[in-house]
Amino acid sequence: MKTINAINNIALHYARLPQHPYGTPGKLHDFRVEESFLTVLESALKEVFDHCPLGTPNIITCAGILVNKPGHHGLGKAFDLDAIFWDDHQLVTNNFIHQKELYLGIESFLRKHFGIVLNHLYPNHADHWHVDTSVIVDYHESSQSETLYLQMVLHYIYGKPVIIDGISGPQTRAFTREVFNRLNINTPITTKVNYLKFLEITGKIAFKLSKEKVTPIQLLENLETVVDNLQTADKHAVSQALNSFLFHDDTSSWLNTIDDDHDLEAVIDSVLS
Ligand SMILES: [Zn+2]
Protein backbone atom coordinates (compact mmCIF):
# COMPACT_ATOMS: atom_id res chain seq x y z
CA MET A 1 0.00 0.00 0.00
CA LYS A 2 1.24 3.45 -0.92
CA THR A 3 0.06 7.01 -0.15
CA ILE A 4 -0.27 9.34 -3.13
CA ASN A 5 -1.64 12.80 -3.95
CA ALA A 6 -0.87 12.75 -7.68
CA ILE A 7 -0.77 10.33 -10.62
CA ASN A 8 1.58 11.11 -13.54
CA ASN A 9 1.98 14.61 -12.00
CA ILE A 10 -1.78 15.18 -12.15
CA ALA A 11 -2.85 16.38 -8.68
CA LEU A 12 -5.46 14.26 -6.91
CA HIS A 13 -8.09 16.36 -5.18
CA TYR A 14 -11.16 15.62 -3.10
CA ALA A 15 -14.40 17.50 -3.76
CA ARG A 16 -17.30 16.09 -1.79
CA LEU A 17 -19.42 17.65 0.92
CA PRO A 18 -19.20 18.54 3.74
CA GLN A 19 -15.67 19.85 3.02
CA HIS A 20 -15.88 20.86 -0.67
CA PRO A 21 -18.82 20.90 -3.05
CA TYR A 22 -18.95 18.29 -5.81
CA GLY A 23 -18.01 19.66 -9.24
CA THR A 24 -15.40 22.11 -7.88
CA PRO A 25 -11.63 21.42 -7.96
CA GLY A 26 -11.79 20.80 -4.19
CA LYS A 27 -8.54 20.33 -2.30
CA LEU A 28 -5.33 18.32 -2.62
CA HIS A 29 -5.81 15.05 -0.76
CA ASP A 30 -3.79 11.96 0.23
CA PHE A 31 -5.11 8.61 -0.98
CA ARG A 32 -3.95 5.11 -0.03
CA VAL A 33 -3.64 2.81 -3.04
CA GLU A 34 -2.48 -0.75 -3.70
CA GLU A 35 0.73 -0.62 -5.76
CA SER A 36 -0.09 -2.96 -8.67
CA PHE A 37 -3.39 -1.12 -9.14
CA LEU A 38 -1.52 2.20 -9.15
CA THR A 39 0.59 0.91 -12.05
CA VAL A 40 -2.60 0.25 -14.04
CA LEU A 41 -3.97 3.70 -13.14
CA GLU A 42 -0.73 5.31 -14.35
CA SER A 43 -0.71 3.59 -17.73
CA ALA A 44 -4.47 4.09 -18.23
CA LEU A 45 -4.35 7.83 -17.50
CA LYS A 46 -1.24 8.21 -19.64
CA GLU A 47 -3.01 6.67 -22.62
CA VAL A 48 -6.23 8.67 -22.03
CA PHE A 49 -4.43 12.03 -21.94
CA ASP A 50 -1.92 11.22 -24.69
CA HIS A 51 -4.96 10.97 -26.97
CA CYS A 52 -7.20 13.61 -25.39
CA PRO A 53 -7.22 16.84 -27.45
CA LEU A 54 -7.14 18.84 -24.19
CA GLY A 55 -3.86 17.18 -23.18
CA THR A 56 -2.81 16.35 -19.63
CA PRO A 57 -5.00 18.00 -16.99
CA ASN A 58 -3.86 19.71 -13.79
CA ILE A 59 -6.33 18.10 -11.40
CA ILE A 60 -8.45 14.98 -11.08
CA THR A 61 -11.01 14.90 -8.31
CA CYS A 62 -11.36 11.47 -6.78
CA ALA A 63 -14.14 10.39 -4.42
CA GLY A 64 -12.12 7.46 -3.04
CA ILE A 65 -9.59 4.68 -3.67
CA LEU A 66 -9.07 2.76 -0.42
CA VAL A 67 -12.44 2.98 1.27
CA ASN A 68 -13.58 0.98 4.25
CA LYS A 69 -16.20 -1.08 2.44
CA PRO A 70 -16.48 -4.52 0.85
CA GLY A 71 -15.14 -5.17 -2.64
CA HIS A 72 -12.14 -3.73 -4.40
CA HIS A 73 -12.29 -0.35 -2.66
CA GLY A 74 -11.56 -2.24 0.58
CA LEU A 75 -8.30 -3.49 -1.01
CA GLY A 76 -7.23 -0.10 -2.43
CA LYS A 77 -7.85 -1.48 -5.92
CA ALA A 78 -10.70 0.69 -7.22
CA PHE A 79 -10.88 4.37 -8.18
CA ASP A 80 -13.85 6.75 -8.21
CA LEU A 81 -13.26 9.58 -10.68
CA ASP A 82 -15.53 12.62 -10.19
CA ALA A 83 -14.10 15.27 -12.50
CA ILE A 84 -11.10 16.43 -14.53
CA PHE A 85 -9.74 19.99 -14.66
CA TRP A 86 -7.55 21.51 -17.38
CA ASP A 87 -6.47 25.16 -17.57
CA ASP A 88 -9.59 26.35 -19.41
CA HIS A 89 -11.81 23.27 -19.47
CA GLN A 90 -13.38 20.82 -17.13
CA LEU A 91 -15.27 17.56 -17.37
CA VAL A 92 -17.63 16.87 -14.49
CA THR A 93 -18.98 13.33 -14.89
CA ASN A 94 -22.46 14.38 -13.73
CA ASN A 95 -22.62 16.70 -16.78
CA PHE A 96 -22.36 13.80 -19.22
CA ILE A 97 -25.28 15.03 -21.36
CA HIS A 98 -23.45 18.26 -22.22
CA GLN A 99 -20.04 16.66 -22.94
CA LYS A 100 -20.92 13.27 -24.37
CA GLU A 101 -18.08 13.06 -26.92
CA LEU A 102 -15.32 14.02 -24.49
CA TYR A 103 -16.79 11.76 -21.79
CA LEU A 104 -17.07 8.76 -24.11
CA GLY A 105 -13.58 9.38 -25.56
CA ILE A 106 -12.11 9.17 -22.06
CA GLU A 107 -14.21 6.14 -21.15
CA SER A 108 -13.19 4.27 -24.32
CA PHE A 109 -9.52 4.45 -23.33
CA LEU A 110 -10.25 3.68 -19.64
CA ARG A 111 -11.98 0.49 -20.79
CA LYS A 112 -8.79 -0.75 -22.42
CA HIS A 113 -7.24 -0.99 -18.93
CA PHE A 114 -10.06 -1.70 -16.47
CA GLY A 115 -12.36 -4.72 -16.73
CA ILE A 116 -14.94 -2.89 -14.65
CA VAL A 117 -16.01 0.64 -15.58
CA LEU A 118 -19.31 1.89 -14.16
CA ASN A 119 -20.47 5.05 -15.92
CA HIS A 120 -23.02 7.86 -15.80
CA LEU A 121 -25.99 5.68 -16.77
CA TYR A 122 -25.12 2.76 -14.47
CA PRO A 123 -27.26 2.86 -11.30
CA ASN A 124 -25.75 5.10 -8.59
CA HIS A 125 -22.84 6.24 -10.78
CA ALA A 126 -24.17 9.40 -12.45
CA ASP A 127 -21.60 11.53 -10.61
CA HIS A 128 -18.45 9.42 -10.99
CA TRP A 129 -16.73 6.68 -12.97
CA HIS A 130 -15.90 3.64 -10.85
CA VAL A 131 -12.98 1.65 -12.31
CA ASP A 132 -11.33 -1.52 -11.04
CA THR A 133 -9.46 -4.55 -12.37
CA SER A 134 -11.45 -7.32 -10.64
CA VAL A 135 -12.28 -8.86 -14.04
CA ILE A 136 -10.27 -8.93 -17.25
CA VAL A 137 -10.91 -6.50 -20.10
CA ASP A 138 -13.46 -8.13 -22.39
CA TYR A 139 -16.97 -7.62 -23.75
CA HIS A 140 -19.79 -9.84 -22.51
CA GLU A 141 -23.29 -9.36 -23.84
CA SER A 142 -24.68 -10.18 -20.41
CA SER A 143 -22.76 -7.30 -18.78
CA GLN A 144 -25.06 -4.36 -18.08
CA SER A 145 -22.22 -1.85 -17.68
CA GLU A 146 -20.42 -2.95 -20.86
CA THR A 147 -23.65 -2.97 -22.88
CA LEU A 148 -24.55 0.50 -21.60
CA TYR A 149 -21.19 1.77 -22.87
CA LEU A 150 -21.66 0.01 -26.22
CA GLN A 151 -25.17 1.44 -26.69
CA MET A 152 -24.03 4.92 -25.62
CA VAL A 153 -21.26 5.04 -28.26
CA LEU A 154 -23.53 3.48 -30.91
CA HIS A 155 -26.04 6.24 -30.17
CA TYR A 156 -24.02 9.33 -29.31
CA ILE A 157 -20.85 8.73 -31.35
CA TYR A 158 -22.08 6.69 -34.32
CA GLY A 159 -25.60 8.17 -34.51
CA LYS A 160 -27.46 4.83 -34.40
CA PRO A 161 -30.97 5.08 -32.91
CA VAL A 162 -30.39 2.22 -30.46
CA ILE A 163 -32.29 2.06 -27.17
CA ILE A 164 -29.87 2.60 -24.28
CA ASP A 165 -31.05 0.16 -21.62
CA GLY A 166 -27.98 -1.96 -20.83
CA ILE A 167 -29.61 -5.04 -22.34
CA SER A 168 -28.11 -6.50 -25.50
CA GLY A 169 -30.61 -7.76 -28.08
CA PRO A 170 -31.09 -8.06 -31.85
CA GLN A 171 -31.13 -4.25 -32.31
CA THR A 172 -27.87 -3.69 -30.41
CA ARG A 173 -26.22 -6.61 -32.24
CA ALA A 174 -27.30 -5.33 -35.67
CA PHE A 175 -26.05 -1.76 -35.07
CA THR A 176 -22.81 -3.16 -33.62
CA ARG A 177 -22.22 -5.21 -36.78
CA GLU A 178 -22.94 -2.16 -38.97
CA VAL A 179 -20.44 -0.01 -37.08
CA PHE A 180 -17.78 -2.75 -36.96
CA ASN A 181 -18.07 -3.12 -40.75
CA ARG A 182 -17.74 0.64 -41.24
CA LEU A 183 -14.63 0.66 -39.02
CA ASN A 184 -13.14 -2.42 -40.74
CA ILE A 185 -13.01 -4.34 -37.46
CA ASN A 186 -13.62 -8.08 -37.46
CA THR A 187 -16.67 -9.37 -35.59
CA PRO A 188 -17.67 -10.60 -33.08
CA ILE A 189 -17.19 -7.87 -30.48
CA THR A 190 -16.85 -10.63 -27.87
CA THR A 191 -13.39 -11.53 -29.24
CA LYS A 192 -10.97 -9.53 -27.13
CA VAL A 193 -8.71 -8.30 -29.95
CA ASN A 194 -11.75 -6.97 -31.86
CA TYR A 195 -13.13 -5.28 -28.76
CA LEU A 196 -9.80 -3.58 -27.98
CA LYS A 197 -9.59 -2.27 -31.52
CA PHE A 198 -13.14 -0.93 -31.25
CA LEU A 199 -12.30 0.85 -27.98
CA GLU A 200 -9.19 2.45 -29.47
CA ILE A 201 -10.84 3.65 -32.69
CA THR A 202 -13.99 4.82 -30.88
CA GLY A 203 -11.87 6.75 -28.38
CA LYS A 204 -10.06 8.55 -31.19
CA ILE A 205 -13.30 9.32 -33.07
CA ALA A 206 -15.04 10.58 -29.92
CA PHE A 207 -12.08 12.84 -29.11
CA LYS A 208 -12.09 14.27 -32.65
CA LEU A 209 -15.83 14.91 -32.46
CA SER A 210 -15.38 16.60 -29.08
CA LYS A 211 -13.27 19.29 -30.78
CA GLU A 212 -15.97 20.19 -33.29
CA LYS A 213 -18.08 23.29 -32.86
CA VAL A 214 -21.25 22.72 -30.86
CA THR A 215 -24.31 23.70 -32.90
CA PRO A 216 -27.65 24.97 -31.54
CA ILE A 217 -29.17 21.73 -32.92
CA GLN A 218 -26.95 19.67 -30.58
CA LEU A 219 -27.85 21.96 -27.67
CA LEU A 220 -31.53 21.34 -28.47
CA GLU A 221 -30.90 17.59 -28.49
CA ASN A 222 -29.27 17.91 -25.07
CA LEU A 223 -32.33 19.81 -23.85
CA GLU A 224 -34.62 17.09 -25.21
CA THR A 225 -32.57 14.44 -23.36
CA VAL A 226 -32.87 16.44 -20.14
CA VAL A 227 -36.64 16.76 -20.63
CA ASP A 228 -36.94 13.00 -21.32
CA ASN A 229 -35.32 12.31 -17.96
CA LEU A 230 -37.76 14.50 -15.99
CA GLN A 231 -40.44 13.08 -13.70
CA THR A 232 -43.65 12.38 -15.60
CA ALA A 233 -45.56 15.26 -13.97
CA ASP A 234 -43.01 17.90 -15.00
CA LYS A 235 -42.19 16.27 -18.31
CA HIS A 236 -45.56 16.90 -19.90
CA ALA A 237 -45.62 20.63 -19.21
CA VAL A 238 -41.97 21.19 -20.17
CA SER A 239 -42.12 19.21 -23.41
CA GLN A 240 -45.31 21.01 -24.42
CA ALA A 241 -43.58 24.35 -23.88
CA LEU A 242 -40.47 23.16 -25.71
CA ASN A 243 -42.48 21.81 -28.63
CA SER A 244 -44.53 24.99 -29.07
CA PHE A 245 -41.23 26.86 -29.22
CA LEU A 246 -39.71 24.40 -31.71
CA PHE A 247 -42.76 24.25 -33.95
CA HIS A 248 -43.22 28.02 -34.14
CA ASP A 249 -42.77 29.15 -37.77
CA ASP A 250 -39.95 31.56 -36.98
CA THR A 251 -38.08 28.97 -34.90
CA SER A 252 -38.37 26.28 -37.55
CA SER A 253 -37.17 28.55 -40.34
CA TRP A 254 -34.21 29.60 -38.17
CA LEU A 255 -33.38 25.96 -37.30
CA ASN A 256 -33.51 25.05 -40.99
CA THR A 257 -30.75 27.54 -41.72
CA ILE A 258 -28.32 25.88 -39.28
CA ASP A 259 -25.79 23.55 -40.79
CA ASP A 260 -25.62 20.58 -38.42
CA ASP A 261 -23.07 18.76 -40.51
CA HIS A 262 -21.25 16.75 -37.87
CA ASP A 263 -19.37 15.08 -40.72
CA LEU A 264 -18.99 11.84 -38.83
CA GLU A 265 -18.01 9.98 -42.00
CA ALA A 266 -15.05 12.30 -42.63
CA VAL A 267 -13.94 11.96 -38.99
CA ILE A 268 -14.13 8.16 -39.24
CA ASP A 269 -12.11 8.20 -42.47
CA SER A 270 -9.43 10.42 -40.98
CA VAL A 271 -9.05 8.14 -37.93
CA LEU A 272 -8.88 5.00 -40.10
CA SER A 273 -6.38 6.39 -42.59
ZN1 LIG B 1 -16.24 2.99 -6.62
Residues whose N, C-alpha, C, O or C-beta is under 5 A from the ligand:
A	BS01	ZN	A78 F79 D80 H130
